[in-house]
């Protein structure tokens, strides 16, 4: 096989999905460096990744807040 026509592993769709699941929005430079995506597709993917990252972050902080309240309640019940 010719190496020039072979797609790099970090530009494959599966690798981009795994990188999003592992590092979130830090994978966006891989999207923008990908020669297979046109500008419109890059903008759409970036917007989706940023929106999803925002909602996952909001859920995470909400969960931390709930856990903090729960442990404060337990602490007040024990003492």
N, C-alpha and C positions, 0 to 999 in steps of 0.2 A: 504494500500500500504506500501511496505517496503521502508524506507527512504534511504537505501543504494543503491537501484537501481534507485531511482528517481533522475533525473538530476537537478542540482542547477539552479536557475533562471538566474544567471549571466553567465552561460556557454551556454545558449540557443542561437541559431543563431540570433534570433530577438533582443535579448538583446545586442549582440555584434554589430549589425548594428546600433541600436539606440545609443549605447555608442560611436561608431565611428562618427556618425552625430553630437553628442553633444560635445565631447571632442577630437576628432581627434586621433592623434597618442598616446595619453595618455591611450588608451584602449588596447594597445599592451600587457601589462602584463596579461590581462585577456585571450588573445589568447595563450600566452605561458604557462599559468597555466591550460589551458583547456585539460583535459585528452582524449577528443574525437579526437583531431587533432594529426597526426603524425608530425615528424620533418619537412618533406618536405612541408606539408601543412602550417605549422606555418611560415616557411621561405617565402613561396609564399604570404601568407596573409600579412606578415610584409612588404615585398617589395611593394606590391600594396598600402598599407596604407601610407607608407612613400612617394611614388611617388605622390599619390593623394593629400596628405597634402602639398607637395611642390608646386604643380600646383595651388591649392586653395590659398595658401599663396601668390604666385606670382600674381595671379589675384587680390587678395585683395589689395596688395601694388600698383599695376597698377591702380586700381580704385581710391585709395587715391591720387595718383599722378595726375590723371585726374581731380578729384574734386578740388584739390589744384590749379591747373592751371585755372580751370573755375572760382573759387572764386577770384583769383588774377585778371583775366580779368574783372570780374564784379566790383571789387574794383577800377580798373583803369578807368572804364567807368563812375563810379559815381563821382569820384573826379577829 
